[in-house]
Amino acid sequence: MLFLRYYLHITVICIILTSGLTAQQPLEWMLEKNEIGLSSYKLPNDSSITEIFCERFEETNSTWNNHTFQTNDYNTLSQLERELVQSWFNSAWIDNSQILFTYDPTHGKVTEQLQQSAINGPWENSIRFSYTYDSNDQLSLFLHQRWGNIGWDDYSRTAYTYDANGRLETTTFDLWTNNDGWVPTTQTTFLYDGAGTDVIESQSASWDAVNAEWDVDGKTLNTYNANGDLEEQITQIWANFSGMFQNQGRWIFSYDSLDNTLTEQTFYQWDNVSTWNPFSRRQYTWSEGGSLRNYLDQWWLNTFWINNRRCSYTYDLITGIAENAPIQDFAISNHPNPFNPQTTITFQLPEAQQVVLSVFDISGRQIETLLEEYLTAGQHTINFRANNLPSGLYFYRLKSDRYSAVGKMVLTR
């Protein structure tokens, strides 16, 4: 478990990078390749998820038992407002924790996450995350505070720097001490490939207070497949006794050959000699439309995998896209589907009318307005290019004064 803690530490201090936090994000969200060099496929973290139900596996009787139940509440802008987690206890769901979100009204980015606990009955403050953005709307400072006896106490902070192209360059993690104030602890530097798009290596360093310098103590190496998806990630630590980097952990990512969705991620530990030994894995199941339906966590036990935890997702994908307008048969579709990077949207108008054709991502955020004009009756086509968009599920909506219709399309890289 030592590597897992080390890996999560490096990952978590890199929370929310170039695009800015727009909703509460699970760890998987942080694994997007363009931000910290991990998985390029975003797992659900948007206004489409309404419930997440998780179970734990009981080995003694080989049964799945209720574990946690999460419900998400959204505001009128489809922004996550409250995330409530309940735990199964004495044959009933009881409140465990909740996270409340505050947003910047101008740019829609999260400025604060307030976590509260209900373990002792009423909701009590527990942890607060605060986010500060620079003039380019990139995260510049992440502040972690914990509730003390009379108020919020500083715990840690992470500062972010970017290069001239807006790519993450460094993250610096500090811890708060009552005696010395903010003390630098670790710093991570990111290196990109020749195209400047994928992180191929990140180096971590610890602060040497005696010599007032950063000492490199670990690095992460990333390898991508032909589609630009992370295929392998190896973490290494610096061994003073040998004066070399030593293998520690390894992630292998597998993808569906048809729609490029992530199907499995497996973690291996190095035996300090010559072999990578399996440790844990997560397997994903997706719907035909490209939505994550469930995942299964397993541990490796000597010669076989044993179940640990599984979660299933409930969606409301069309909320905020289809709106409340009656659906008319516009005979709308796109081809090819899946596509990369261009597809043609075709639709039929039964009568001349003013229409708007827009594209949305899976969270309901409008990506582009393809047309907004008065069209005659009959068939119409328009091309959509997704050169700068990540792989995933997208929606297109054709809307008139009285009607609307929504279609789905999958972008694969």
Secondary structure, 3 states (H helix, E strand, C coil): CHHHHHHHHHHHCCCCCCCCCCCCCCHHHHHCHHHHCCCCCCCCCCCCEEEEEEEEEECCCCEEEEEEEEEEEECCCCCEEEEEEEEEECCEEEEEEEEEEEECCCCCCEEEEEEEECCCCCCEEEEEEEEEECCCCCEEEEEEEEECCCCEEEEEEEEEEECCCCCEEEEEEEEEECCCEEEEEEEEEEEECCCCCCEEEEEEEEEECCCCEEEEEEEEEEEECCCCCEEEEEEEEEECCCCEEEEEEEEEEEECCCCCCEEEEEEEEECCCCCEEEEEEEEEEECCCCCEEEEEEEEEECCEEEEEEEEEEEECCCCCCCCCCCECCCCCEEECCCECCEEEEEEEECCCEEEEEEEEECCCCEEEEEEEEEECCEEEEEEEECCCCCCEEEEEEEECCCCEEEEEEEECC
